[in-house]
Amino acid sequence: MVARGHEVAVITTDRSDKLPVAESSERLEVVRVRAYPSARDYYVAPSLRRFVLHEQPDIVHVQSFHTAVAPLTLSLLARLDVPYLLSFHSGGSSRAWRRSIRPLQYRLLRRYVGGAKALLAVSEFERQLFVDRLEIDPSRIQVIPNGVSTQIVDQRGVVERDPNLMVSAGRIERYKGHHRAIEAMPDVLRAVPEARLLVVGSGPYQDELERLIRTLGVTDAVDLTSVSQHDRAGMGRLLAEATVSIALSDYEAEGIGVIESRAMGCRVIVTAGTALRELIDSTAVVGVPPDPPKPVVAAAMIDALRAGAPEPPALVRTWDAVTDDLEALYHRILA
């Protein structure tokens, strides 16, 4: 947006009270608002009103609804009569108590979505989820999928593909399903002794995964690593090297990792639930049932390794396309 001549301010939260209150680069301004409590992810930002008033925005795009910041911001914008839109950015959780409070979050959102100029989902699955949860007209929610970074796509062919390498990438939480791929590895190794699995990510479930690897005796075939979220080229090289990408998550609003994997020519295994089922096709992306039994996962991994990687698709939606869609939407709202 900045490169297209728009003035953009990002107002975000800081629970640590250690980051700069404001930073700017070229035409982009980042403002950090103190949020409380510091050690929890259900926080609020009481001084948000002052920062929004200072910016005097033409339009506000609220991102995500998982904390109390979103409904409070929507309430504030409605009172100030500032045009606003909301992207849901829904996600899964491994914590039962977090899942249990989702109905309360939906009720809070329902009070303010009526005043939004647009509501955005990243997949048909997510759109229908919020149509049902918020009890609103389906036409109120528009689907604008995310894009693949050109830094990832540029890594095609940079490294040689390893026919035995499988990757399971994503935050290290139980609901992401990395443990399912690890549990299947003893069966996979009996069929394909050279097979390797690389789990890519970081998060609170890492100790449990390391313990599982040791218990199953697959330390020589399974590794855990991480790639910085800012190092898209590094992620691209890793996917360019892999033959199989595995996404056995309990919940995905879109499955951008699967789309990135396909852009890099990986054969992909997904759970056939939530938004991942929209990505299944007859050749490159195969589905297994939600919460799949270990033999089913192992069989899919063995078949994918033996089939090899398909050619990547010629057309890939990038973030430039996302910017096109959002810019057009902003113009329509302001008109």
Buried (B, 14 or more C-beta within 10 A) or exposed (E): BEEEEEEBBEBEBBBEEEBEEEEEEEEBBBBBBBBEEEEEEEBBBEEBBEBBEEBEBEBBBBBEBBBBBBBBBBBBBBEBEBBBBBBBBBBBBBBEEBEEEBEEBBEBBBEBBEBBBBBBBBBBBBBEBBBEBBEBEEEBBEBBBBBBBBBBBBBBEEBEBBBBBBBBBBBBBBBBBBBBBBBBBBBBBEBBEEBBBBBBBBBEBBEEBBEBBEEBEBEEBBEBEBBEEEEBBBBBBBBBBBBBBBBBBBBBBBBBBBBBBBBBBBBBBBBBBBBBBBBBEEEBBBBBEBEBEBEEBBBBBBBBBEBEBBEBEEEBBBEEBBBBBBEEBBEEBEE
